């Protein structure tokens, strides 16, 4: 056991916790799984079963032990050529709920996602519409098309930014915009 920071911190944290609490936590985890075999560490060390393609090693078996499964387990220890295909499938289904192809199979969840997205977008459009009517103040006079055309005429008269700005694109001799 090395002296890493994680080891030191875990020892310091567990030093103040009584042994009875530590063993109670371990017992509680095992009591929740029933009569299932613990076959590995699992994803995070807890005794849970989950089907995941990216982490295919659950900590416990999928089903609890039965007399039939125990008999198959004893038969499994011998030559596998003596097992029938149904027995091999039963052994697999005792340990796992789904195969990889069943986990990857399309299940139609995308329809709920698309529907939820459209419902959310519709709700937000209605909220924007109601906010525009009842909350936001009206636009100022300077945003009207008439006022903006008057401002453009005045900028042309004043020859604002004639080198590379707006009026550089205006032909003052012919009184029209350049092509």
C-alpha positions as CSV (number, residue, x, y, z in Angstrom):
1,X,0.0,0.0,0.0
2,X,1.6,3.3,-1.1
3,X,1.4,6.6,0.6
4,X,-0.7,8.4,-1.9
5,X,-2.8,11.4,-0.9
6,X,-6.0,9.3,-1.4
7,X,-4.8,6.6,0.9
8,X,-3.8,9.0,3.6
9,X,-7.1,10.9,3.4
10,X,-9.2,7.7,3.4
11,X,-7.3,6.4,6.4
12,X,-7.8,9.7,8.3
13,X,-11.5,9.8,7.4
14,X,-12.1,6.2,8.4
15,X,-10.1,6.5,11.6
16,X,-13.0,8.4,13.3
17,X,-15.7,6.0,12.0
18,X,-16.3,3.1,14.4
19,X,-15.8,-0.4,13.0
20,X,-19.4,-1.3,13.7
21,X,-20.6,1.4,11.3
22,X,-18.2,0.3,8.6
23,X,-19.3,-3.3,8.9
24,X,-23.0,-2.3,9.0
25,X,-22.5,-0.4,5.8
26,X,-21.0,-3.4,4.1
27,X,-23.7,-5.7,5.5
28,X,-26.5,-3.4,4.4
29,X,-25.1,-3.5,0.8
30,X,-25.0,-7.2,0.8
31,X,-28.4,-7.6,2.4
32,X,-30.1,-5.6,-0.4
33,X,-29.0,-8.0,-3.2
34,X,-30.7,-11.1,-1.8
35,X,-29.4,-14.4,-2.9
36,X,-27.3,-13.2,-5.8
37,X,-23.6,-14.0,-6.4
38,X,-21.1,-11.2,-6.2
39,X,-19.0,-11.6,-9.3
40,X,-16.9,-8.5,-9.4
41,X,-16.2,-5.0,-8.2
42,X,-18.7,-3.3,-10.4
43,X,-18.7,0.3,-11.6
44,X,-18.0,2.0,-8.2
45,X,-17.7,-0.9,-5.7
46,X,-21.4,-1.0,-4.8
47,X,-23.4,-4.2,-5.2
48,X,-25.6,-3.1,-8.1
49,X,-26.6,-4.5,-11.4
50,X,-26.8,-2.3,-14.5
51,X,-26.7,-3.2,-18.2
52,X,-24.2,-0.9,-19.9
53,X,-22.4,-1.3,-23.2
54,X,-19.4,0.8,-22.1
55,X,-19.0,-1.0,-18.8
56,X,-20.1,-4.7,-19.3
57,X,-19.1,-6.0,-15.9
58,X,-21.8,-5.7,-13.2
59,X,-20.9,-6.4,-9.6
60,X,-23.7,-9.0,-9.1
61,X,-25.6,-11.5,-11.2
62,X,-28.9,-10.4,-12.7
63,X,-31.1,-13.1,-11.1
64,X,-31.1,-14.7,-7.7
65,X,-29.9,-18.2,-7.2
66,X,-32.5,-21.0,-7.7
67,X,-32.0,-24.7,-7.5
68,X,-32.1,-24.9,-11.3
69,X,-29.5,-22.3,-11.7
70,X,-27.3,-23.9,-9.0
71,X,-27.5,-27.2,-10.9
72,X,-26.5,-25.5,-14.1
73,X,-23.6,-23.8,-12.3
74,X,-22.3,-27.3,-11.3
75,X,-22.8,-28.6,-14.8
76,X,-21.0,-25.5,-16.1
77,X,-17.8,-26.5,-14.2
78,X,-17.5,-29.6,-16.4
79,X,-17.1,-29.8,-20.1
80,X,-19.0,-27.1,-22.0
81,X,-19.6,-29.4,-24.9
82,X,-22.0,-31.4,-22.8
83,X,-24.2,-28.3,-22.3
84,X,-27.1,-27.7,-24.7
85,X,-27.7,-24.4,-26.4
86,X,-30.7,-23.7,-24.1
87,X,-28.6,-24.4,-21.0
88,X,-25.9,-22.0,-22.2
89,X,-28.6,-19.3,-22.9
90,X,-30.1,-20.0,-19.4
91,X,-26.7,-19.5,-17.8
92,X,-26.2,-16.3,-19.7
93,X,-29.7,-15.0,-18.8
94,X,-29.0,-15.8,-15.1
95,X,-26.0,-13.5,-15.2
96,X,-27.1,-10.8,-17.6
97,X,-30.5,-9.2,-18.5
98,X,-29.7,-8.0,-22.0
99,X,-27.2,-9.0,-24.7
100,X,-25.1,-6.3,-26.4
101,X,-27.4,-6.4,-29.5
102,X,-30.5,-5.9,-27.3
103,X,-28.8,-3.0,-25.5
104,X,-27.9,-1.3,-28.8
105,X,-31.3,-2.0,-30.5
106,X,-33.3,1.1,-31.3
107,X,-36.1,1.6,-28.8
108,X,-37.9,4.7,-30.0
109,X,-36.8,7.1,-27.3
110,X,-35.8,9.6,-30.0
111,X,-39.5,10.2,-30.6
112,X,-39.9,11.4,-27.0
113,X,-36.8,13.6,-27.3
114,X,-38.0,15.3,-30.5
115,X,-41.5,15.7,-29.1
116,X,-40.2,17.2,-25.9
117,X,-37.9,19.6,-27.8
118,X,-40.8,20.8,-30.0
119,X,-43.1,21.2,-27.0
120,X,-40.4,23.2,-25.2
121,X,-39.8,25.4,-28.3
122,X,-43.5,26.0,-28.7
123,X,-43.8,27.0,-25.0
124,X,-40.9,29.4,-25.3
125,X,-42.3,31.0,-28.4
126,X,-45.6,31.6,-26.6
127,X,-43.7,33.0,-23.6
128,X,-41.8,35.3,-25.9
129,X,-45.0,36.4,-27.6
130,X,-46.7,37.1,-24.3
131,X,-43.7,39.0,-23.0
132,X,-43.6,41.1,-26.1
133,X,-47.2,42.1,-25.7
134,X,-47.5,42.6,-22.0
135,X,-44.0,43.2,-20.6
136,X,-41.7,44.9,-23.1
137,X,-42.2,48.6,-23.8
138,X,-43.1,49.7,-27.3
139,X,-40.2,50.4,-29.7
140,X,-38.9,54.0,-29.8
141,X,-39.8,56.4,-32.6
142,X,-36.3,56.1,-33.9
143,X,-36.9,52.5,-35.0
144,X,-39.8,53.4,-37.4
145,X,-39.0,53.1,-41.1
146,X,-39.9,56.8,-41.7
147,X,-37.5,58.0,-39.1
148,X,-34.7,55.8,-40.3
149,X,-35.1,57.0,-43.9
150,X,-35.0,60.6,-42.7
151,X,-31.8,59.8,-40.7
152,X,-30.2,58.2,-43.9
153,X,-31.1,61.4,-45.9
154,X,-29.5,63.6,-43.2
155,X,-26.3,61.4,-43.1
156,X,-26.0,61.8,-46.9
157,X,-26.5,65.6,-46.7
158,X,-23.8,65.8,-44.0
159,X,-21.5,63.5,-46.0
160,X,-20.8,61.3,-42.9
161,X,-17.7,59.1,-43.3
162,X,-17.1,59.7,-47.0
163,X,-13.9,57.6,-47.3
164,X,-15.0,54.1,-46.4
165,X,-18.3,54.5,-44.6
166,X,-21.9,54.7,-45.6
167,X,-21.7,57.8,-47.9
168,X,-18.7,56.4,-49.8
169,X,-21.2,54.2,-51.6
170,X,-23.4,57.2,-52.6
171,X,-22.9,59.2,-55.9
172,X,-23.4,62.8,-55.1
173,X,-23.2,64.0,-58.7
174,X,-26.1,61.8,-59.9
175,X,-28.0,61.7,-56.5
176,X,-28.2,57.9,-56.4
177,X,-26.4,54.9,-54.8
178,X,-23.3,53.5,-56.6
179,X,-23.5,50.1,-58.2
